[in-house]
Each structure stands twice: as structure tokens, then as C-alpha cells.
Amino acid sequence: MRATRLSAPVVSTDATAEISRLQNELAGFNDRITELERQHPEASKLEALRASALLLARQIDELRCSSSTDLTELLAK
């Protein structure tokens, strides 16, 4: 039997939902950052928003990596 390549990564439904939720939250942070940069380029809130956006991006990466690790372990069995 020949193996076929999947077009999208295989991720559990729970992880997919969580990644989607975090991506939506990240998009909201990015929109707010852009808006504040236009209004007040030196605003102190920008740094807090950027830090929050980076934390969300890291959480998304961690979820994706853990899902890949889970799949790798499952396939190794």
C-alpha cells in the first residue's frame, strides 16, 4: 500500500478548536495594536498588547507541537 501525503496536519479536534480560538484572539490583539499605533505611536499599552500577542503565538506553537508529538508517538506504536 502506498502512503499518501495529507494536505493538512492531523490535529485532534480539541487542539484544533483551541488553536482556532487562540488565532482569533491573536488577530484581535493585532488589530488593536494596529489601531493604537495609528492613534498614539508611543502609547504604553502597545507594549502590553505586543507581549500578550507574543504569548498567544507561543501557545499556538506549543499546541501545534504537542499535537505533532502525540501523532508521532501514536504512529510509533
C-alpha positions as CSV (number, residue, x, y, z in Angstrom):
1,M,0.0,0.0,0.0
2,R,1.4,3.4,-1.0
3,A,1.4,6.2,1.6
4,T,-0.2,9.5,0.6
5,R,0.7,12.9,2.0
6,L,-2.0,14.7,3.9
7,S,-2.7,18.2,2.8
8,A,-3.3,19.5,6.3
9,P,-1.7,18.5,9.6
10,V,-3.5,15.9,11.6
11,V,-4.5,17.6,14.9
12,S,-7.1,16.4,17.5
13,T,-10.5,18.2,17.4
14,D,-9.9,19.7,20.8
15,A,-6.5,21.1,19.8
16,T,-7.9,22.4,16.5
17,A,-10.6,24.2,18.4
18,E,-8.1,25.7,20.9
19,I,-5.7,26.7,18.1
20,S,-8.6,28.4,16.2
21,R,-9.7,30.2,19.4
22,L,-6.2,31.4,20.1
23,Q,-5.7,32.5,16.5
24,N,-8.9,34.6,16.6
25,E,-7.7,36.2,19.9
26,L,-4.3,36.9,18.4
27,A,-6.0,38.5,15.3
28,G,-7.9,40.8,17.8
29,F,-4.7,41.8,19.5
30,N,-3.0,42.5,16.2
31,D,-6.0,44.7,15.1
32,R,-5.9,46.6,18.3
33,I,-2.1,47.1,18.1
34,T,-2.5,48.5,14.6
35,E,-5.3,50.8,15.7
36,L,-3.3,52.1,18.7
37,E,-0.2,52.6,16.6
38,R,-2.1,54.8,14.3
39,Q,-3.6,56.9,17.1
40,H,-0.7,57.0,19.6
41,P,2.6,55.6,18.4
42,E,4.2,56.0,21.8
43,A,1.4,54.6,23.9
44,S,2.5,52.3,26.7
45,K,-0.4,50.0,26.1
46,L,1.2,48.9,22.8
47,E,4.0,47.0,24.7
48,A,1.5,45.2,26.9
49,L,-0.6,44.2,23.8
50,R,2.5,43.1,21.9
51,A,3.6,40.9,24.9
52,S,0.1,39.4,25.1
53,A,0.2,38.7,21.3
54,L,3.6,37.0,21.6
55,L,2.3,34.8,24.5
56,L,-0.7,33.8,22.4
57,A,1.5,33.0,19.4
58,R,3.7,30.8,21.7
59,Q,0.6,29.0,23.0
60,I,-0.5,28.3,19.4
61,D,3.0,26.9,18.6
62,E,3.1,24.8,21.7
63,L,-0.3,23.3,20.9
64,R,0.7,22.5,17.3
65,C,4.0,20.9,18.5
66,S,2.3,18.8,21.2
67,S,-0.3,17.6,18.7
68,S,2.5,16.6,16.3
69,T,4.3,14.8,19.1
70,D,1.2,12.9,20.1
71,L,0.7,11.9,16.5
72,T,4.3,10.8,16.2
73,E,4.0,8.7,19.3
74,L,0.8,7.1,18.1
75,L,2.3,6.2,14.8
76,A,5.3,4.7,16.5
77,K,3.1,2.2,18.3
